[in-house]
Structures are given as C-alpha cells and as structure tokens.
C-alpha cells in the first residue's frame, strides 16, 4: 500500500498549519485564551493559551498521519486492507481537512470573524461524504469499516452492509454540510453532530445483524 505521498502531503499541511497558527497567535494579546473544548450544548467550557489552542489541531493531524501510515504494517490481513485502499485514503484525507477546519474555527474566534459558516460542520460533513463514497469499495479487515461481529463473520455481509451504510453515511454527510450554512443555535448543532455520527453506525450495524439472521443456515 502506497502511503509516503500522503504522509508527505500531511506534513506539508501540518507545516502550513503551524505557520498560520503562530501568525494568528502573534497578532493576539499575549494573555489571550481560546476554547479547546465544548460541552454537549455547544458552549466552550475549557480554554488554553492562544498559541496552544490554535496549534493543537496541527499536532493532532501529525499524529493521525503517522497512525494512518503505521496501520498497514500491523494489519494481519494486509491484502484485505489493500483492497480497502480507497476507504483508507478517504479517511486520511478527510481527517486532514477536518483538522484544518478545526484550526480555522479556533483562529476565527480569536480574530473575531463574523458571519462565517460552521467550519467544524463543514469538516465533519466532508469527512462523512468521503467515507460514504468509498465504503462500498472496502473489504473485511481489522482496522477500518463497519466492523461488527456479523460483517467480520461473512464477506458477503460485509460487502452488503458497506454498500448500504455508504449511502446512509453519504446522505448524513450532505445534510451536515447543509446545516453548516444555516443559522442554528450551538446546542442544536451539537445535537445534529451526535445524530449525524450515530445514525449511520447504528443503522448499518442493525442492518448487518439482519443480514446475518437471514443468511442461509
């Protein structure tokens, strides 16, 4: 599985994020603090110095890039993971974009950006669209995909579940992108994020169980 190009791109983006973060931090007051955590209602409840708050998404992106590069070397069924290359790449690219959106959202709070779409929802929606588009192309493996006892027990159930789950994930991602541009309260957005993430997982897992129940004995 070829990953060096993606890892290089990942670290180039991380470098750009670090430069941007340092520039934003230098333009703020020395004692400025920005949010790094939000509660279930969407209210910020944990703050950190501006530089740390703006730069942590870059660090998270670097660690996730190393994780994505490392996974193929420890996959017991490497050929199966290679068959899921499209999904693996989509998850990696989508995660990089999500971290960029996260950093822009935190920086925007410090710079006083007004009337911008919800950048976190844009990043999350794009990630879900990428995953939903490539889920049907995945094959059984230990690390990525809808890994339930029923999909792992039968390759045909895996394929059928991922074709079905891909449509749900794609639809949920499109709805998430749409919500990013609508005037919705932070509490409603937090609920929408939870539903958007939970619905594809729960429905697809239940669907895989139904397929397992209906399989030929």
C-alpha positions as CSV (number, residue, x, y, z in Angstrom):
1,X,0.0,0.0,0.0
2,X,1.5,3.4,-1.1
3,X,1.3,5.9,1.8
4,X,4.5,8.0,1.5
5,X,2.9,10.6,-0.8
6,X,0.0,11.1,1.6
7,X,2.3,11.3,4.6
8,X,4.4,13.9,2.9
9,X,1.3,15.9,2.0
10,X,0.1,15.5,5.6
11,X,3.3,17.0,7.0
12,X,3.3,19.8,4.4
13,X,-0.2,20.7,5.6
14,X,0.9,20.5,9.2
15,X,3.8,22.8,8.5
16,X,1.4,25.3,6.9
17,X,-0.9,25.0,9.9
18,X,1.9,25.7,12.3
19,X,3.0,28.8,10.4
20,X,-0.6,30.0,10.3
21,X,-1.2,29.3,14.0
22,X,2.0,31.2,15.0
23,X,0.9,34.1,12.9
24,X,-2.5,34.3,14.4
25,X,-1.1,33.8,18.0
26,X,1.3,36.7,17.4
27,X,-1.5,39.0,16.4
28,X,-3.5,38.4,19.6
29,X,-2.9,39.8,23.1
30,X,-0.1,38.0,25.0
31,X,-2.6,36.7,27.6
32,X,-5.3,35.7,25.1
33,X,-7.0,32.4,25.7
34,X,-9.1,30.4,23.3
35,X,-11.5,27.5,23.7
36,X,-10.3,23.9,23.2
37,X,-13.4,22.0,24.4
38,X,-17.1,22.4,24.1
39,X,-19.9,20.8,26.2
40,X,-23.0,19.0,24.8
41,X,-24.8,22.3,24.4
42,X,-22.0,23.7,22.2
43,X,-20.8,26.1,24.9
44,X,-17.0,26.4,25.4
45,X,-16.0,25.1,28.8
46,X,-12.2,24.7,28.6
47,X,-9.7,27.3,27.5
48,X,-6.0,27.4,26.8
49,X,-3.3,30.0,25.8
50,X,-3.9,31.1,22.3
51,X,-0.8,29.5,20.8
52,X,-1.6,26.1,22.3
53,X,-5.3,26.3,21.3
54,X,-4.5,27.2,17.7
55,X,-1.6,24.7,17.2
56,X,-3.1,21.6,18.8
57,X,-5.0,20.6,15.6
58,X,-1.7,20.7,13.8
59,X,-0.2,18.3,16.3
60,X,-3.3,16.1,16.2
61,X,-3.1,16.0,12.3
62,X,0.6,14.9,12.5
63,X,-0.2,12.1,15.0
64,X,-3.1,10.9,13.0
65,X,-1.0,10.9,9.8
66,X,1.6,8.7,11.5
67,X,-1.2,6.4,12.7
68,X,-2.6,6.0,9.2
69,X,0.9,5.3,7.8
70,X,1.5,2.7,10.6
71,X,-1.7,0.7,10.3
72,X,-0.9,-1.2,7.1
73,X,2.3,-2.6,8.7
74,X,0.3,-4.3,11.6
75,X,-2.8,-5.4,9.7
76,X,-2.9,-9.2,9.9
77,X,-4.8,-9.4,6.6
78,X,-2.8,-6.9,4.6
79,X,-4.3,-7.8,1.3
80,X,-7.7,-7.1,2.7
81,X,-6.6,-3.7,3.8
82,X,-5.1,-3.1,0.4
83,X,-8.4,-3.9,-1.1
84,X,-9.8,-1.1,1.0
85,X,-7.3,1.4,-0.1
86,X,-9.9,3.9,-1.4
87,X,-11.6,4.0,2.0
88,X,-8.3,4.2,3.9
89,X,-7.2,7.2,1.7
90,X,-10.5,8.9,2.1
91,X,-10.4,8.7,5.8
92,X,-6.9,10.1,5.9
93,X,-7.6,13.0,3.5
94,X,-10.9,13.7,5.3
95,X,-9.2,13.8,8.7
96,X,-6.6,16.2,7.5
97,X,-9.3,18.5,6.2
98,X,-11.2,18.2,9.4
99,X,-8.2,19.3,11.4
100,X,-7.7,22.3,9.1
101,X,-11.3,23.3,9.6
102,X,-10.9,22.9,13.4
103,X,-7.9,25.2,13.4
104,X,-9.6,27.8,11.3
105,X,-12.6,27.7,13.6
106,X,-10.5,28.3,16.7
107,X,-8.4,31.0,14.9
108,X,-11.6,32.7,13.8
109,X,-12.8,33.0,17.4
110,X,-9.6,34.8,18.2
111,X,-9.6,37.0,15.2
112,X,-13.3,37.9,15.6
113,X,-14.5,36.5,12.3
114,X,-18.2,37.2,11.9
115,X,-21.0,35.5,9.9
116,X,-18.9,32.5,8.8
117,X,-20.4,29.1,8.3
118,X,-19.7,26.5,11.0
119,X,-16.3,25.2,9.9
120,X,-16.4,22.2,12.2
121,X,-19.6,21.0,10.5
122,X,-18.0,21.6,7.1
123,X,-15.0,19.5,8.0
124,X,-17.1,16.7,9.6
125,X,-19.6,16.7,6.6
126,X,-16.8,16.5,4.1
127,X,-15.2,13.6,6.0
128,X,-18.5,11.8,6.1
129,X,-19.1,12.3,2.4
130,X,-15.6,11.0,1.5
131,X,-16.2,7.9,3.8
132,X,-19.7,7.3,2.4
133,X,-18.5,7.4,-1.2
134,X,-15.8,4.8,-0.6
135,X,-17.4,2.5,2.0
136,X,-18.8,0.2,-0.7
137,X,-15.3,-0.4,-2.0
138,X,-13.9,-1.8,1.3
139,X,-13.3,-5.4,2.2
140,X,-13.0,-7.2,5.6
141,X,-10.1,-6.0,7.7
142,X,-9.3,-5.3,11.3
143,X,-9.0,-1.5,11.3
144,X,-11.4,0.4,9.1
145,X,-15.0,0.0,8.1
146,X,-18.2,-1.1,9.8
147,X,-16.7,-3.8,12.0
148,X,-19.5,-5.7,13.7
149,X,-19.4,-9.4,14.6
150,X,-21.7,-10.1,11.7
151,X,-19.7,-8.2,9.0
152,X,-16.5,-9.8,10.2
153,X,-18.0,-13.3,10.1
154,X,-19.1,-13.2,6.5
155,X,-17.5,-11.4,3.5
156,X,-20.9,-11.2,1.7
157,X,-22.5,-9.5,4.8
158,X,-19.5,-7.1,4.9
159,X,-20.0,-6.1,1.3
160,X,-23.8,-5.7,1.5
161,X,-23.6,-3.8,4.8
162,X,-20.9,-1.3,3.4
163,X,-22.9,-0.7,0.3
164,X,-26.0,0.1,2.4
165,X,-24.0,2.0,5.0
166,X,-22.2,4.1,2.4
167,X,-25.5,5.5,1.2
168,X,-26.5,6.5,4.7
169,X,-23.1,8.0,5.5
170,X,-23.1,9.9,2.3
171,X,-26.6,11.3,2.9
172,X,-25.7,12.2,6.5
173,X,-22.6,14.0,5.3
174,X,-24.6,16.0,2.8
175,X,-27.1,17.1,5.5
176,X,-24.2,18.0,7.8
177,X,-22.7,20.2,5.1
178,X,-26.0,21.9,4.6
179,X,-26.5,22.6,8.3
180,X,-23.1,24.3,8.4
181,X,-24.6,27.2,6.4
182,X,-27.9,27.5,8.3
183,X,-28.5,29.8,11.3
184,X,-28.8,27.2,14.0
185,X,-28.0,27.5,17.7
186,X,-24.9,25.9,19.1
187,X,-27.0,23.4,21.1
188,X,-28.9,22.3,18.0
189,X,-25.6,22.0,16.1
190,X,-24.2,19.8,18.8
191,X,-27.3,17.5,18.7
192,X,-27.0,17.4,14.9
193,X,-23.4,16.3,15.1
194,X,-24.3,13.5,17.5
195,X,-27.2,12.3,15.3
196,X,-25.1,12.5,12.1
197,X,-22.4,10.4,13.6
198,X,-24.6,7.9,15.4
199,X,-27.2,7.3,12.8
200,X,-25.0,5.6,10.1
201,X,-23.3,3.5,12.7
202,X,-26.4,2.3,14.5
203,X,-28.5,1.7,11.3
204,X,-25.6,-0.1,9.5
205,X,-24.9,-2.3,12.5
206,X,-28.5,-3.3,12.8
207,X,-28.6,-4.0,9.1
208,X,-25.6,-6.3,9.3
209,X,-27.4,-8.2,12.1
210,X,-30.5,-8.6,9.9
211,X,-28.4,-9.9,7.1
212,X,-26.8,-12.4,9.4
213,X,-30.1,-13.5,10.7
214,X,-31.4,-14.1,7.1
215,X,-28.2,-15.9,5.9
216,X,-28.6,-19.5,4.7
217,X,-28.1,-21.9,7.5
